[in-house]
Amino acid sequence: MFRRSEGRLELFLAHPGGPFWEAKDDGAWTIPKGQPDPGEELLAAAIREFVEETGLTPQPPYIPLGSIRQKAGKTVHVWALEGEADPDAVRSNTMRIEWPRGSGRLLTFPEIDRCGWFSAEEAALKLNPAQVEFVRRLVEHIDDTTPQFA
């Protein structure tokens, strides 16, 4: 999700929840996303995951930004949308993980522990490095669709 605030582009990013991500910041934030269920269309999966991870309902139009392959091998497909959201109102679904690893203890954590608005420059620092390409694509799309006046 993006917005234009005082003439500047801002992106809505999510910080992963759980103890592994707790102390990580730069390079750890993400675009809300997830895996499609079997037979699920990619856009439908993106919308479902956005709702699950933020508690927010995205509204069209959706701007396709393509896909990238992250360092760990996961392929991420992203659509952008213009919208507004209060980061403090975000309510994420939860996940159960073994923590500490190998302990046999299953603990519950929010999948996303916080969200925030960032300028394109800030987002490039905060995001998982592979996802920075989506910022570039969004900026390019907005520049291509913004009327130019002589």
N, C-alpha and C positions, 0 to 999 in steps of 0.2 A: 504494500500500500504506500502511496505517496501523497503529498500535499504540496501546495505552493503557499509559503508563509512569508509575507512581506517581500514578495518578488523572488524568493529563493526556494529551490527544491528541497524537500525534506522527505526522508524515508523512514518507515515504521519497521523497526527490527525487533527481534526476539532474542532473549538470552536463555540458553538451555538450563533446565533445572537439574538438581542432583549434586551430590558431593564432588564429582569429578570436575564439574564446571564452576563450582562455587567461587574459586579465587581467580578464575580466568576472565579476561575482559577483551583487550585488543585481539582480534582474530578469532574470537569465540562466538560472537553474535551471529545470528542467522536470519534468513528470510523464513517466516513461518511456512512449513512444508511437511511432507510425509510421504509414505508409500501408498500407491493405489491398491485397493482390494482387488482380488481376482475378477477380471472382466470389467472393472471400473474404468471409465474414460479418464484421461489425465486431468482435464480441467475440472471435472466433477470431484476427483480426488483432491486437487489443490484447494477447492472451495471447502470441502469437508474438513480437511486438515487445518485450514485457517480458522474455521469455526471451533474445532476441537482444541486447538492450541491457544486461542485468544478469547473465545467466548463472543467474538464479534461476527456479524453477518456481513460479508462483503457484497457490494452491489456492482452490477455491470455499468459500463462496458469493461471488459477484461482485455488487457493489451498483452499479446503473446511476446515473451522475451526469449523463447527458445530453451535450450537445455545446455548444461555443462556437465562434465564429469569431475567429481571432487577427488582429492588425493587418495582417499580410502577406496575409491572405485565406484561410489554411489553416483548414479546419474540423477540430476535434479532438473525438473521442468518447472518453469516459472511464468506466471502471468502477473502483470501489475494492474492496479486499479487506483483511481484517485479517490481519496476518502479522508475521513476525519475520525480520530479515536482518542480517548483519554487513556494513556498507558496505565494509570492507577485503577482503571475499571476492568483490566484484563483478568480473565479467569480461565486458567488452563486445565486441561484434563491431567490425570496423574499416571504415573508409571511405577511398577514395582521392580526393583533391582536388588541384587545381592550386594550388600555393602557392610563392611569392607569385602572386597572380592575374596572369595574362598572361605568366608566366615560362615556360610549357610544361613545368614540372617537376611530376610527379605524386608526391605523398607520401602515406603511409598513416598514419592517426591512429585512435585508438579513437573510436567514435561517442559514448561516454560516458566521461569521464576520471575521474569520481569520483561517489559517491553519499553521502547523509547523511540522518540523522533530524533533523527540525525540528519545533518546536512550531507550532501553527496560526498564531500571530502571526509567528514567524520565517519560516514558509513564505510568508506573504503578502508579505514583503519580498524573499525570494529568487526566487520564481517569476516567469516571464514574466507581465506584468500581466494578460493576458486569462485565464490559467489560475487566477488567484486565486478566480474564481467557483466553481471546483470545490471549493476549501477551504470556502467558505461553504455549498455544497450538502452536503458531507460532514458538517460540523458540524451542520447542520440535520437531516440524516438520523439522526445519532447521538442528538441531543437528542430526536427524535421516537420513537426505539426504545428509549431508556433508561427502565426502569421508574421511576416517580415514587412515592415513599413519603411519606405524610402524617405 
